[in-house]
Amino acid sequence: HVAAASFRAERSQCKPLLHRATILLWGLNHCLLSVFSFYPRRRNAGILPSLEDLLFYTVAEGQETIPAHKFLTALKATGLRSGDPRLKECMETLKETLKKTSDGVTLDRHLFKKCVQSNIVLLTQAFRKKFVIPDFQSFTSHIDELYENAKNLTGGQVADYIPQLAKFNPDLWAVSLCTVDGQRHTVGDTKVPFCMQSCVKPLKYAVAVHDHSTEYVHSFIGKEPSGLRFNKLSLNEDDKPHNPMVNAGAIVCTSLIKQSVSNAEKFDYVMNFLKKMAGNEYVGFSNATFQSERESGDRNFAIGYYLKEKKVCLCAVTELLSLPLQLCSIEVTCESASVMAATLANGGICPITGERVLSPEAVRNTLSLMHSCGMYDFSGQFAFHVSETQHRLLLLSVFVFQDLVELFNFHNYDNLRHFAKKHDPRREGGDQRVKSVINLLFSAYTGDVSALRRFALSSMDMEQRDYDSRTALHVAAAEGHIEVVRFLLEACKVNPVPRDRWGNTPMDEAVHFGHHDVVTMLQQYHEKYSPPSDDEHKTSHEKSLDSLL
């Protein structure tokens, strides 16, 4: 770049040659950065008629067939799992199709299109990096690093207020994440079931508000932090539990769910809600924990009698306590719990099934109370340092979240102006603009249509310019790569008459270097081209691809 820039003032006579040198320098930089891998040149690739074709050439990297494992690996890199319920039809078709191929492994373009067409919208969003975390692999590498750092922390102890919980292995450690788009990542002992215990409290509250209303539920329970221990025998000045997160509030909240049916039917009803929240992943029940908790739950029974004395609840205490203790003994895995959390983050819609489970009102109120009361008398500290709506985290996990917020702008107020800069995984890197120009022009220079297809699929601006205001169309026309020119004009709908800093158009470049076939094609587009308005120009690239949907 420095070498090329030093000649800018004197290169009016040797502009084309020096621009080629600049492109080559960019290409060298491109290789050193290892931003993208380039594919074999395909001279007669033709123009893509559909998104299925775009997806095929993106994964195939210039080859005529795709090994199934290569497609699944590329899919995993976006954050999607092959077992995602939304991809069920695609995966079933893939399995059946592979049985009919000669080697049981590879797919040609026709077979690949047949497999992906039922889920092409979701797959296109994934490969165009339209999910909430575009660079998912980079983000998960940070998560893995935090996981390894926290793995060395051995302080604290397992819960022993219930004898059965004290038997749990303290060496188990796992992290699972699920985004609102259903991107998944797990590391550690993520498939080991564990009881939800107090983590079920906000979910019970969400079900109660979903079934009734905010006003009805809070006619029995308050909304304020208590500032006391979670199992304290204490009510507010109106003789109501302070909030649904403390034990007294959770007991009352449970009594509001399906009041006219038996406890067995209530249990099945709540279990069904939790399974929907988890996208039908693992949700079980530990009878041993339930029995242990019932035998050692003197404090909870005392709270039950206190509620009955204050006439907050009028039913028998054993009946009042049975269901809350059962719900605390519901089991999940780290993976299924992450989907539950993502359902709350997604406004009550499970991200991997698309099913609405909870009303927006129930989700909003639940997240608000989790933020203000969910960590009991530690809620203020947690909001100050982390400011994320989590609930009943182990001390070890609090350390992880503190590190996570130090690295990423996940704190509620990190978006304020002049705040210290952190990583935002929802955006691409700050140097992505420079890299994308390098990648785009170098691909146009080498005639790499396959790479250009991939860039177009990932929503890259195919009209972006370099320092000299030259576009990929300028470079392709100068080099005589007619397939690149055709792709940019027909598939990407780029402006056929952009001018560089010297006022030259791609047509001028093609004429200067004697590429008559390129000149003929550009002339056809010159005649029917009408400049778009500013707004149309800004969104033209998006529209040209989105119209294929």
N, C-alpha and C positions, 0 to 999 in steps of 0.2 A: 504494500500500500504506500509506504514512504517513497519507494523508488518510483512508482507510477506518479505519485502526487508531485514530485519534484519537477516533472516534465510538463505539468499541465499548462504552464504559461507559454511554452514553446512548441506545442504539439499540433498547431493548426495544420501543418503540412503532412504530418505523419500520424494524424489522429486515429485512423483505423488500426494501424499497426500497434500503437501504444495502448489502444483500448483492448486489443487482443492480449497484450502483455498484462494489462490490469486483470483481465478475466483469468489468465493463467495463474497470476499471483493469488487471486481469490480462491482459485481451485486448490492451490497448494495449502492455503490457510484452511480451506474446507477439509482437506484430508487430515491435517494436523489436529484439527478440533474433533475429528471423528463424529461430527454431528449426525450425518446420515451416511448410509452405505449406498453406493451407486450400483446400478444393475446393468446387465448387458444391453447394448443398444438394439432396439427393434425397429428396423427401417420401415417395415410395412405393417405397423401395428394397427392402422386404421383409427377410426374415431369411435369413442365409446357411446353406445346407444342407450345405456342404462346405468343405474347405480350399482347393479349387480356386477356389471363389467368393471366399473371403477374399483369396486372392492376386490375383485379377482386380481387385477393387475397390481393393486396395492400390496396384496399378500404374496403374489407369485414372483414379484421382483424380476420381471422379464422372462420368466420361464413359461412353458406351455401347460404345465401341470402343477398342482399344489399337493404336497403330502398333507394328509389330514392333521398330523401333529403340528405342522408348521402353522396352520390356520388357528388351531387351539392355543398354541403358544402366543401368537400375535393377539388373540382375543384376551388371553389372561393379562397381557401387558396393559390393556386398556382398563382393567379392573373387573371385567365381566367374567363370570365362571361358566363353564360348560353346563353346569347343573342349574343355572338360573332358570326359574320357572318361565320367564318370558321367552327363553330360547328353547323351550321344550320341543316345539314342532321342528325347529331347525336341526336340533341334535338327533331327534328320532329319524328324520329324513337322511341325515348324514350317515347314521349307523346302518340304515337299510341300503343306502346307495353304495357304501363301501363293500357290503357283502356281494354286490353284483359286479364289482370291478375285478380286473384280472389279477391284480396284486393285493387287493384289499387295503391299499394304503393311499394311493394318489387319486386326485380328481382333476379332470380337464375342465375347461371353462364352462362347458355346457352343464356338466354334472354339478359343478360348484354353484352355478346360478340357481339350479334346481333346489339345492340344499338351503341357500340363504334367502331365497325370495320371500318366504313367509315372515321373516323377521328383519327385512332389509332396512327398515326405518331405524330400529334400535342399533343395528350393527353399523349403519352409516354414521349415526351420532357418536358411537364409540370411536370409530376410526378417524372421524373428523375432529376428534378431541372436543366434542361439544358437551362433555360431562362436567360436573362441578369442579373436578380436579383434572385438568387436561393432561399434565405430565404425572401420571399415577405412579409410575415406577420410581421416579425421583422422590416423590413424597413418601412412598413406602420404605425407601432405603433409609430415610430419616427415622421413620417409626421403628425399623429394625435396630437402628443404632441406639435409640432410646431404650428399647427393650433390653438390649444387651447390657447397657449401663446399669439399668435398674435391677438386672438379674443378680448383681453382686451385693445388693442390699439385703441384709439378713436380720435387721432389727424387727421389733414387734413380735406379736404372737397371734395364733389363731384364736377365734372366739371360743370362750369356754363357759359362757353363761348357760349354754345348753350342752349337756354331756356328749351328745352325738357329734356336735360341731367340733368339739375338742379333739376328735379322732382324725380330723382332716389333715392331709399331708401338707406341711408348711412349705415344702419345696416346689409345689406346683405354681407355675407362673405363666400367664398367657396374655396376649393382647389381640383383640379382634376389632376391626373397624368395618363399617358399612356406611357408604355415603347416601345422600338423598337420591342419587341416580342408580344405586345398587352396585356401586363399585366395592369389591370385597378384598380384604387382606387379613391374614391371620398369621400369628407366629407364637410358638410355644404350645402349652397343653390346652389347646382351644376346644377339644372335644370331650374333656372331662366334665361330667355333670356336677353341678353344685346347687344348693338350695338358695332361693332368692332372698329369703328372710325379709328384712325391711325394704329391700329394693322393690318389693311388690306393692308397697304403700302408695306411691304416686300412680301406679297403674290401676289400683282399686279406686282411687279417687277419680281418675279419668273415666272409668266405666260408670261410676255413680253420676257424674256430671253429664256424661253422654246420654244416660237413660232418663235423667230427670232434667235439672237445669242448675245453673250456678246459684240462683236465689234459693232454690229448695235445699240444696246440699248445705249451703252456708247458713241456713236457718238453724242448723244443728251443730255446725263446726265453724270456728273462727278462721281468720286468714293471717294472723300475726305470728311472728317468731316468739317462742316462749322465753328464750334465754335460759331455759332450764334443761336438765337431763331429759332424754327422750322418754324414759319410763317413770317420770315423776308423777306422783298423785297430785295433780294440780289442774284446775280449770281457770278460765278467765273470769272477769268480773260479771259476765252474764251467765256463769255456770255452764259454759261450753268448752270443749277442748280447744286449745289455742290454735291448732292447725291440723290438717289431715296427716302430717308426717310423724307426729309424736304418737306414741302407742294409744293414748286415749282417743285421739282423733281418728286413727286407723280403725279402731274397734267400732266406733260410731259409724264411720264411713261404710264399713262392711255391712252393717245392719241395714243400710239404706238400699242395698242391691237386691232386687227381686224380693221384696218383702213378703209377698203372698205365697211363696213356694218354700219347699223344704230346703234344708242345708245342702242335701245331696244335689238337688237341681241347681242351687246357687253356685256350688262348686263347679259343676259342669259348665255352667254359663260363663263364669270367669275364665275357666280353662280354655274355652272356645275363643274368647276374646284374645287371650295371650297367644294362642297358636296362630291366630290371624295376624297379630302384630309381628310375630316371628316368621311370617311367610311360610308357615307350616313346617318349620324346622323344629328341632327337638324341644319339647316342653313335657316334663314328666312330673313324678311325685315321689317323694321319699317318705314312706310310711314310718321308717325307723326314726327319722328326725321329728316327725309329727308326734310320735309316741313319747319321745324323749322330751320334747318341748312341753307337752301336756303334763308330764309328770313333774317337771321342774319349773312350771310357770306361775309360781306363787305371786310374783309381782303383778303379772297380768290379771290374775284372778282378783287381786286386791283392787286394781284399777276398775275391773268390771263391777265389783260391789260398790265402789265409790260412785261410779256412773249411775248405778241403780239408786243409790241413796239420794243423789241429786236429781233423780227423775229425768236424767238425760236419755236413758234406755230403761224400758220397763219389763223386758223379757227375762227369763231365767239366766243366771250368769253362765252356767255350763253351755247353754244354747248360744249365748252371746259370744262366748270365747271359742267355740268349736271351729267355726269357719275361718276366723282370722288366723288361728294356729295352723289350720290346714293350708291356707293360701301361702303362709310363710314357708311351708315345706315343699312348695312347688319347685321343681328342678329345671334348670336351663343349662346350656353350655355357653362358653364365651362367645361362640359364633351366633347362636340363636338370640342371645341377649343383645348383641350388636345390631341385629335387624330390628329388634324391639325399639332400641334407642333411635335408630334411623327413621322408624315410623313416626315417632314423636317429632323428630327434627323435620320430617317431611309433611307436617301438618295433619297427621292422622292417616296418611295413605302409605301402605306398606310399599317400599321402593322395589321389591323384587317380585311382587304380584300385581301391583297397581290397584289393589283393592282398598277402598276407604274403610277403615276400621273404627276410627274415632272422629267425632265432630271437631271442626276447627275451634269451637268454644272450649271444648274439653281439653284439647291440646294446649291452647293458650294459657288456660288457668293452671294446668298441671305444670307447665314449664315455669310459670311465674312463681308458684309455690315451691317448686324444687330449687329455684334460684335463691329465694329468701329464707326457706326453712329446711331444705332437703338435707343439709349437713348438720341439723340440730344446732347445738350451741357452738359449732365450728363454722356455721354458714357465713358469717361475716368475714372470717379469715379466708375462706375458700373463694368468696366473691371478690375479695380484694386481690388475691394473688392469681386466681385462675379465671374467675368470672364465667364459668361454664356451668350449664344446668345438669350436673351429675348428682348422683345420690348414693349415699352410704358407701363411699369408696374406702378401701383399706388405706392405711397410712402410706404404704408402698406405692399405691396407685396415685395418691396425692402428689408424691414426688415426681412421678412420671408426667402428670398433668402440668405441674409447675415448669418442668423442662420443656414440655410441648409448647406452652404459652410463651416461654422465653425464645423459642425458635420460630414459631409461626404467629401471625397476628390473629389469634383466636380469642383474645380477651375482648370483651364487649366494647371497650373504649380504645382499642388500638387504632381505630380508623380516624381518630382526632388528628387535626393538622399539627404538624411539627413534632409528632410523636416519633420515637426511635423506630428506625426502619427494621422490619422483620420480613421473613419470607411469607408470601401469600400463595399457597398452593393452588388457589383458584385462578391464578393468572400464569401466563408463561413468563419465562425469565426476561429480565430487562434487556439483555443483548439479543433477544430472539429476532428483533427487527433486522439487525445487522446480519445475523446468521441466515435469515430467510432470504435476504437479497442475494447473498453470496451463493446459497444453494440454488436459487431460482436461475440466476444468470449463468452459473456454471453448467447447470443441466441443459439450458438452452444452447450454450456454446458447444457442448459435446453431443447435442442431439438426443439426449436421454429422455425420450417420451414417457417411459415407464416412471421415472422419478417425478416428472411433471404431473402425471396422473395422481400420484400419491400426494403431491403438494396441493393439488386442486381438491382432492377428497378431504384433506385436513383443513380446508377453508383458508389456505394461504391467499393473500392478495396477489393475483397473477399479473397485475399491472404496476406493481411497485417498482420504483426507479432507483438507480445508483446515484453516485455523486454527480455524474454528468447528465442526469435525467434520462438515461437510456433504460429501456425496458427489455424484458426477455424477447419480445417480438423484434426489437432492433437487432439483438445479438443473433437470433435464429435466422433473420433475413440476411444479415451480413455473412453468415456461415453457409447459407443455402440449405438449411435443414427444413425441407418443405413439410415433413410430417409434424414437426414442432410448430411451424407456422399454422398449419391446418388445425392442429389441436387447440392452440391458443385462440384462434379466430372462431372456430365452430363450437367447440365444447366449452371454452371459458368466456367467450363473447368479449374479448378484450378490445380496446380501442385500436382500430387499424391505422390511425394516423397520429400517434403521439410524436411530439417533437423533442429532441434532446437539446442540450444547451447551445448547440450550434444551429438549431433550427432544422435538423435533418429528421426525416421520417423513416420507418422501416423500408418503404418503397425506395427512397434515395439510396439506402444501403444495398438493397438487392440490385438496383441498377448499376451502382458503382462497381460491384464485384461480379457483375455479369450472370446473376442467377435468374434466368428468364422465366423459369417455371414459377418461382416465387413472385416475380413481378406480376405475372398473369393472375395469380391467386389474389394478391393484394389489390390489384385493380378492380376485381369483382367486388371486393368488400368496400373499397373506396366509394364506388358508385351508389351503394345502398346504405351507406353509413350516415346516421344523423346524430350529432353530439347529444348526449343525455344531459338533463339538468344536474345541478350539484347533488341533490338528494338521490337522484337515480344513479349517478355515477358512483356514489358512496356505497350503494347496496347492490350494484349490478352483479358483482361476483357471487354474492350470497344468493341472489335470485336465480342466477343461471344454474347453480347446483341444486338449490332447494326446489326448483321447478320440476326436477326429476323425481321428487317424492310424490 
